[in-house]
Every structure is written in C-alpha cells, then in structure tokens.
Amino acid sequence: VNTLLKESEEDRHATNKMLAKINKAFQGSTKVVHYVDYLLKKEIFARLQKTFTRSLKGLRVGVHYGCHLLRPARVLGFDDPVVPGKIDRLVDATGAKSEDYLDKTMCCGMAILGTDMKTSLKIASQKLKNVKDAGLNALVTACPVCHMMFDANQAMMNKIMNENHHVP
C-alpha cells in the first residue's frame, strides 16, 4: 500500500481525502521494513547472535519464503524471488543448517483453502513431502499464515489425503 500510494496520485488523493476526516494525511515519508530485514541489519544481527544460548548445530532446516514475502518482487524488493537467502542466513546464524529442497519458493496453498480445499491441501502436502524427501528436520517460515497452513493443517492433510506428515 505504501508503494501504491507513493506511485498513484489518484489513490493518494482518495486516501488523503478519507484521512482528512481524522486530521491525518499520507505524506509518503514512511519506509516499510520487513522484520527479517531489520534483524539482518549489521548491528541488530550482531546483537541477536549474542543472545543465542544454545547452538542448533546438527539441525537441518528448510526455509519456506511464501508468496507474499517475495512477490511482487518489483514492489517488495525483499530478496531475490528465484533464489532467496535472507531467512536462510538467519537460520544458519543459529547453528542450524538451512538447506535447499525441491520447490522451495512454491506457494503454501493457503490462499485457496476457502475455495478449493483439496488443491490447497495437495499443494501444502507436496511441499511437506519435498522437505521430508530432502531429509530435513523442520520447516521455517516468516509468515504466520504459511505457518498455520503447514502446522495446524498437517493433521487434516494426513487424514484427508492419507499422508503421514510430521514436519515441525
């Protein structure tokens, strides 16, 4: 929204018309920063590493970036949408090893859960299978919605699709 309002005079005008009712205005001075980018700032990252009390060495982890973190790349500019690495750097800082796996940047399927449950669960199930096939111990995501898809829906996937996923 920040990018849209900065680029579209029409949308900015309409927004400011509404905001004027509460004596506010969008001025375009705010810079939106994702918390992962914040944690990767040199001074923050150094402080963060000092807080670790136990290494996660030996843990093999897959990172799920999710659609809304990487796309649209032109607007978000978060990371390379084809070969992302920012969250992998955070995982590696814990001592765990972030490893690639098939379809790492594929969607979790949550966006269509309400309209096409079977396809949604199939997408998530395939992703979990790829993590398991790569021999990884866990899946990490920065998105709470993706986390719900993989974590809260695993039991439903296992039941409906006769799967056996147990990926933390």
C-alpha positions in Angstrom: 0.0 0.0 0.0 2.9 2.3 0.8 4.3 1.8 -2.7 0.9 2.2 -4.3 0.2 5.5 -2.6 3.6 6.8 -3.4 3.2 6.0 -7.1 -0.5 6.7 -7.7 -1.6 10.3 -7.3 -5.2 9.3 -7.7 -5.1 6.7 -4.9 -3.1 9.0 -2.7 -5.6 11.8 -3.2 -8.6 9.5 -2.4 -6.8 8.2 0.7 -5.9 11.6 2.0 -9.5 12.7 1.5 -10.6 10.0 3.9 -7.7 10.6 6.3 -8.5 14.3 6.4 -11.6 13.4 8.4 -9.4 12.4 11.3 -6.8 15.1 10.7 -4.3 12.8 9.1 -2.5 12.6 5.8 -0.3 10.2 3.9 2.9 12.0 3.2 5.0 9.2 1.8 7.7 9.6 4.3 7.4 6.1 5.9 9.8 3.4 4.8 8.3 0.0 5.4 10.9 -2.6 6.6 10.2 -6.3 7.0 11.3 -7.6 10.3 13.7 -10.1 8.6 15.4 -7.1 7.0 15.5 -5.4 10.4 17.1 -8.5 12.1 19.7 -8.7 9.3 20.9 -5.1 9.9 24.6 -5.4 10.8 24.3 -4.0 14.3 21.0 -5.8 15.1 22.3 -9.1 13.7 25.4 -8.9 15.8 23.3 -8.2 19.0 20.9 -11.0 18.0 23.8 -13.6 17.7 25.0 -12.6 21.2 21.6 -13.6 22.7 21.8 -17.3 21.5 22.3 -19.6 24.5 22.4 -22.9 22.6 23.6 -23.8 19.1 21.2 -25.7 16.9 24.1 -27.4 15.2 23.1 -30.6 13.5 19.5 -29.5 12.8 18.8 -29.5 9.0 16.1 -26.9 8.2 14.2 -26.0 5.1 13.0 -22.4 4.7 9.6 -21.5 3.2 9.6 -17.9 2.0 6.0 -17.7 0.9 4.3 -15.8 -1.9 3.7 -12.5 -0.1 7.3 -12.1 1.0 8.8 -12.5 -2.5 6.1 -11.3 -4.8 5.6 -8.9 -6.4 9.4 -8.6 -6.4 9.3 -5.1 -8.0 7.2 -3.7 -5.2 8.6 -5.7 -2.2 12.2 -5.9 -3.2 12.7 -8.2 -0.2 15.0 -10.7 -1.7 15.8 -12.5 -4.9 12.4 -14.1 -5.8 14.1 -17.0 -7.6 17.0 -17.7 -5.2 16.1 -16.1 -1.9 18.6 -16.3 1.0 17.8 -13.8 3.8 15.9 -16.2 6.1 18.5 -18.9 5.3 21.1 -16.5 6.8 19.1 -16.1 10.0 18.7 -19.9 10.3 22.4 -20.5 9.7 23.2 -17.9 12.4 21.6 -20.2 15.0 23.9 -23.1 14.1 21.3 -25.0 12.2 21.9 -25.6 8.5 19.4 -24.2 6.1 19.3 -26.5 3.1 17.6 -26.2 -0.3 14.8 -28.6 -1.3 12.5 -29.1 -4.3 10.1 -26.3 -4.9 11.5 -24.1 -2.1 9.8 -21.0 -3.4 6.4 -22.7 -4.1 3.3 -21.3 -2.5 1.9 -23.0 0.7 -1.6 -23.2 -0.8 -3.4 -21.3 2.0 -4.7 -18.6 -0.4 -7.1 -21.0 -2.0 -8.0 -23.0 1.1 -11.5 -21.5 1.4 -12.4 -22.1 -2.2 -10.6 -25.3 -3.1 -9.6 -27.2 0.0 -8.4 -30.3 -1.9 -6.0 -28.4 -4.1 -4.8 -26.3 -1.3 -4.0 -29.3 0.9 -2.4 -31.0 -2.1 0.0 -28.0 -2.6 1.0 -28.0 1.1 1.3 -31.7 1.3 3.6 -31.8 -1.7 5.8 -29.1 0.0 6.0 -31.1 3.2 6.8 -34.2 1.2 9.7 -32.3 -0.5 11.0 -31.3 2.9 10.8 -34.8 4.2 12.4 -36.3 1.0 15.3 -33.9 1.4 15.9 -35.3 4.9 15.2 -32.1 6.6 14.2 -31.9 10.3 12.0 -28.9 10.2 10.4 -26.1 8.1 10.8 -22.5 9.0 8.6 -19.7 7.7 8.4 -16.0 8.3 4.7 -15.8 7.5 2.1 -16.7 10.2 -0.5 -17.7 7.6 2.0 -20.1 5.9 2.9 -21.4 9.4 -0.8 -22.2 10.0 -1.1 -23.9 6.7 1.8 -26.3 7.4 1.4 -26.7 11.1 -2.2 -26.5 12.0 -3.4 -28.3 8.9 -0.9 -31.3 8.9 -3.3 -33.5 10.8 -6.1 -32.7 8.3 -3.7 -33.4 5.4 -2.8 -36.7 6.9 -6.4 -37.7 7.4 -7.9 -36.5 4.2 -5.0 -37.3 1.9 -3.9 -40.5 3.8 -0.5 -38.9 4.3 2.0 -39.2 7.2 3.5 -35.7 7.6 5.1 -34.9 10.9 7.2 -31.9 10.0 7.7 -29.3 12.8 
